[in-house]
Each structure stands twice: as structure tokens, then as C-alpha cells.
Amino acid sequence: MIELVSPKLLDVVLADLSAKLEGIAWLDTAYGKASKQYIYKERIDVRGRTNQYFSYKDLAYPAIRVVGDDYINLFPNEKLGNYSWFHVFGRQDIEQLTQDKYRYEVPMSIIFFWDYRKVYNDPDGYSIENIKYDILQAIKSHNNIKVDSWEEDPESVFRGYDARETEVKHYMYPYGIVRLNCSISWFDYKNC
């Protein structure tokens, strides 16, 4: 993962939230803000030429940049361990309160993937509600977050991406996924 040299605005708030999430004993990595990347496909046109193309709607996946232009695909993958990442919607609301004071609010989601066998010694006695409880306990002291809803259905968890490229096994026990919809707000006392 790229470490920002001089984080500003949302990056500062998300770094603080990531630190809170890393306090969850079973969470191996709290990745930062994911970007939408696209899977490139090759097709051969009628003249026998190979062309690269991609579809904005059908082939999008969440990714985190690690080095240069290399990305890690954040779709469920047990090789990445138990992890989370931020899905930030396109809109960031800004309210100017005074000449030098702004209030920001950003709708977002936090997506989690885990393996129950790596979370609990005896995983059969636990459910997704235990996972949700752990998450809420970790973020409850973060004053800037407003929790809205949970989503468990894979289509809802990965809304905005194309999860057809993922393995179905990652949506069934012993694995789990959940999306926490929320918004985050903060004040900035400097000029934009």
C-alpha cells in the first residue's frame, strides 16, 4: 500500500478510521480508500486484429494501489487474510461556515472480508452479528462517523462493481462479507 507523505482532508480522516479498525483483533489489514479499476479483455475484430477493450459497467473491481501503477484486487481473496477497505462514493459535500472554516461530509461504505476459522478458535458458535459487534466497538469512539446500515447480500456488498469474476465460495461459510454504509464528516479550518 502507498503511504501518503502529506495526507489532507478525507485522507486524514480515513487514516484515523483505519487505525481504529486495525484495533479489531481478527482484522489483518485495514486497506484505505479503494479506487475502481477495470479488467481489460482482448477481442479479435473481423479483420483478425487484436484490440483491447473494457466495459465501464461490467468489468469494474475495487483495488488499492500498492506501488507505481500496481494494484491489489480487493474482491474476496483468502490470500489477503481478513481485511477491510473504504468505498467512497463520488460526492463530497462542502459547507462553508466562515471565511476559513469548512464542514465536509462524505457518504461511504466500509467493506469487510474474513475467514471465521481465523477469527474464532471455535467458529461454529459465532455468526455475522459477532463480526458486526466487533466492528461497531472499534469505531464507536470515532466521533466523525454516522452509521447508516449493514448489507450482507453479495450483490449489495459489491454494488458498483462486477463481482462475477469472484469465486462463489467466498460468499459462504467459512468466509464472510459485510458492508457498513455510513457517512463521515469533519471540519477544516484552512482555505480550500
Secondary structure, DSSP 8 states (H G I E B T S, - for coil): ----SS--THHHHHHHHHHHHTTSTT--EEEEE-EEEE--EEEE-TTS-EEEE--TTTSEEEEEEEETTEEEE-SS-GGG-SEEEEEE-S--EEEEEETTEEEEEEEEEEEEEEEHHHH-SSGGG--HHHHHHHHHHHHTT-TTEEEEEEE-SHHHHTTTS-GGGS-GGGGSTTEEEEEEEEEEEEEE-S--
